[in-house]
Amino acid sequence: MHYGLVEDLREHLKKKVEVITVSSLEGNLDLLNEILENGKRYMDNKML
């Protein structure tokens, strides 16, 4: 894992950063849908 990168992102963004592996998404449609919805909302706000 690239924990140094995760820590750098957390410090620069001043936000919680979580590492999600592909295996944690397998069979977890609720989590996958939540990630996709949040990403869509983020992109919609960036377009404004």
C-alpha positions, 0 to 999 in steps of 0.5 A, a space after each residue: 500500500 502507498 500509505 505515504 501517498 494517502 497521508 499526503 493527500 489527507 494533509 493537503 486536502 484536509 479531509 479524511 482519505 480512505 483506501 478502498 481495494 477492488 476486493 472490498 468492492 466485489 459483492 458490495 453494490 451499496 458501497 460501489 453505488 455510494 462511491 459512484 454517487 458521491 463522485 458524480 455529485 463532486 463532478 457536478 459541483 466542479 462543473 458549476 
